[in-house]
Every structure is written in C-alpha cells, then in structure tokens.
Amino acid sequence: MSSKFKNVNAARNTETRDVSRMVKETGTIYETIAVLAKRSNQISTELKEELSGKLEEFATSQDNLEEIFENREQIEISKYYERLPKPHSIAIQELLEDKIYTRRPDEDLEDAPAEA
C-alpha cells in the first residue's frame, strides 16, 4: 500500500494554527482559504482515484454477501486510507512547507506584453 501521502507530516487531529504564517503567500485569509480549499479538493480527488484503483482489483461480476464480509485485504486497504490525514490537513501542511504554488490569473494578464 504505497501512497504518495503516506509520509506526510500533516496533523491527524484538530490543531490550532497561526494564521499569520498561513497568510504570508496570498496576503489575505480569504485567498488563503480559497487556495487551501482548491488544493484540498485536488488531494481528495487523487486519494479517491488511488483508492478506487486498488479496490477495483477486488470487484467481481457477482456480489456474494459472504465475500463482502470475508475479504480482509480489502478491509485493510480501506482502513489504511481512513487513517491517512484528511485532505485539508495535508493542504495546510503543504502550504506551511511552501509546497503550494499560487498565482492570480488576472495579474498574469496584466503582466503579459500587449500585442500591437
């Protein structure tokens, strides 16, 4: 069970954060929250795709009630993903470690050279 989120130092429980450290990149708490929400959704999607891919191996054409309850390997994979830090915690940790790149598309247009 190798996941790229396996060795993340993100908190697995609730933790008080210093907002001033989180705002340094964007300038405002509102933009920081928007960035974290977007990154959290990206992480959530990646984790879901990864988990779905691993659980696809166990898919059968016919569902037998006994098989569902007896497949220990499938249960262990699910428990592993449940124990991982939540996507928002991973996003916050990435932000604090400067692993998130942010940009404003409207400013990119202003900086672009004007066509004559």
C-alpha positions in Angstrom: 0.0 0.0 0.0 2.2 2.8 -1.2 0.6 6.2 -1.3 2.3 9.5 -2.0 0.5 10.9 1.0 1.9 8.1 3.3 4.8 10.1 4.7 3.1 13.5 5.1 3.6 15.2 8.4 0.1 16.6 8.4 -1.9 16.6 11.6 -4.4 13.7 12.1 -6.5 15.6 14.6 -7.6 19.2 15.3 -4.8 21.7 15.7 -4.7 25.4 16.4 -2.9 27.3 13.6 -1.0 30.6 13.5 -3.0 32.5 10.8 -0.2 35.0 10.1 2.1 32.1 8.9 -0.6 30.9 6.5 -1.4 34.3 5.0 2.2 35.2 4.0 1.8 33.8 0.4 -1.6 35.2 -0.5 -1.9 38.4 1.6 -5.4 37.7 2.9 -7.0 35.0 4.9 -9.8 34.8 2.4 -7.4 34.0 -0.5 -5.6 31.5 1.7 -8.8 29.7 2.5 -9.7 29.6 -1.3 -6.2 28.2 -2.1 -6.5 25.6 0.7 -10.0 24.6 -0.4 -8.9 24.1 -4.0 -5.8 22.1 -3.0 -7.8 20.0 -0.6 -10.3 19.1 -3.3 -7.3 18.1 -5.6 -5.9 15.9 -2.8 -9.3 14.4 -2.1 -9.7 13.5 -5.8 -6.3 12.0 -6.0 -6.9 9.8 -2.9 -10.3 8.7 -4.2 -8.8 7.7 -7.5 -6.0 5.9 -5.9 -8.3 4.0 -3.5 -10.8 3.2 -6.3 -8.0 1.8 -8.4 -6.8 -0.5 -5.5 -10.4 -1.6 -4.7 -11.1 -2.3 -8.4 -8.9 -5.4 -8.1 -11.5 -6.9 -5.8 -14.5 -6.2 -7.9 -16.4 -9.3 -9.1 -19.2 -9.6 -11.5 -21.5 -11.1 -8.9 -21.8 -9.8 -5.4 -21.9 -12.5 -2.8 -22.7 -11.3 0.7 -20.2 -13.7 2.3 -17.4 -12.4 0.0 -18.0 -8.8 1.1 -17.6 -9.6 4.8 -14.7 -12.0 4.4 -12.3 -10.0 2.2 -9.8 -9.0 4.8 -7.3 -7.5 2.3 -9.9 -5.1 1.0 -10.8 -4.1 4.6 -7.2 -3.4 5.4 -6.8 -1.2 2.4 -9.9 0.8 3.4 -8.6 1.1 6.9 -5.2 2.3 5.7 -6.9 5.2 3.7 -9.1 6.0 6.7 -6.0 6.5 8.9 -4.4 8.9 6.5 -4.6 12.6 7.4 -7.6 14.4 5.9 -7.1 16.3 2.7 -7.5 19.7 4.4 -4.7 18.8 6.9 -2.4 17.8 4.0 -3.2 21.0 2.2 -2.4 23.2 5.3 0.9 21.3 5.8 1.8 21.8 2.1 1.1 25.5 2.4 3.2 25.8 5.6 6.1 24.0 3.9 5.8 26.2 0.8 4.9 23.3 -1.4 1.8 25.0 -2.9 2.3 27.4 -5.8 -0.3 30.1 -6.1 -0.9 32.6 -8.9 -3.6 35.1 -9.8 -4.7 34.7 -13.5 -5.9 38.3 -13.6 -2.5 39.6 -12.7 -0.9 37.3 -15.3 -2.9 39.0 -17.9 -1.8 42.5 -16.7 1.9 41.4 -16.8 1.7 40.0 -20.3 3.1 42.2 -23.1 0.4 44.0 -25.1 0.1 42.9 -28.7 0.3 45.7 -31.2 
